[in-house]
Amino acid sequence: MGRFGIAVRFALLATVWGASFLFIKVGLTGLAPAQVALARAGFGALALLVVLLLRRRPLPRDPKLWGHLAVVAVLLCVIPFLLFSWAEQYISSGLASIFNATTPLVTMLIAAAALRAERLTPPRVAGLLLGFLGVLTIVGVWQGMDVSHQLTAQLACLGATTCYGCSFVYMRRFVSPRGVDPVTIAFGQTAFATVILGLLVPVVASTPVRLDVPVVLSMLALGVFGTGIAYVWNASIIAAWGAANASAVTYLTPVVGVLLGILVLDEPLSWNQPVGAVLVVLGILAAHGRLQPRPKAVAEREPVAADQSR
């Protein structure tokens, strides 16, 4: 696939992942949070299974790997899917997408605690502090910290991103060294999540199901594209651009999520939410050393290269 095709996939990935929070919000109009989570995992697993069958990829036979994938399923799918779905009963989809953008910072903090190779450097500490300031700005700590459903929902979103961070560190330590195809890993974790959520839903979801066209289409889009095909797109982008460049999608998904929440659902937006989101993104950039001044020699060579490109 050429550069244009990868760029298109990158744009689609940012759009689909940013829209996922809109799909969750619409799904909650007819489903309980656990039912939304189940639909998300189930349709995602089905989409990935189709991809595996089309590519004729065999499933791994290592029982230890399947055990690790079960742990990843709980950390990366079951708990975060439930927390985000529950949280969006009380906060806007745009705000949930902003909290989701804290995932790289939380992952970095957990990795520093769990992996020797991921020690905290001064840029990472500065980025974490800036990101933490962004979270406090989003929450609006100056307004007081009275316990309410809205505050609890925001903490639930942070709990979901913490689970994401734990899952990424776990995968790096126990799954990635095995060299298994990433689409196979994604299918394994979503399939396990579907089974686990399927057992939980009858216990935790007692509200009657009300299916209409928007709910059904939202769950299909959330599962098939936001949880299934999006992973395939992400894997191809990482292969073509590298993990660091592919991670830039993190900066765009909250923008898409907020805009869709405002335009489609007419959600309100407080000034502190986008300001906090900007601080979080700046924290991510700082933690990866992208805000540091470049060497003078590099800066002097760039105009020459620009002239040659004309």
Buried (B, 14 or more C-beta within 10 A) or exposed (E): EEEEEBEEBBBBBBBBBBBBBBBBBBBBEBBBBBBBBBBBBBBBBBBBBBBBEEEEBEEBEEEEBBEBBBBBBBBBBBBBBBBBBBBBBBBBBBBBBBBBBBBBBBBBBBBBEBEEEBEBEEBBBBBBBBBBBBBBBBBBEEEEEEEEEBBBBBBBBBBBBBBBBBBBBBBBEBBEEEEBBBBBBBBBBBBBBBBBBEEBBEEBBEEEEEEEEEBBEBBBBBBBBBBBBBBBBBBBBBEBBEEEEBBBBBBBBBBBBBBBBBEEEEBEBEEBBBEBBBBBBBBBBBBBEBBEEEEEEEEEEEEEEEEEEE
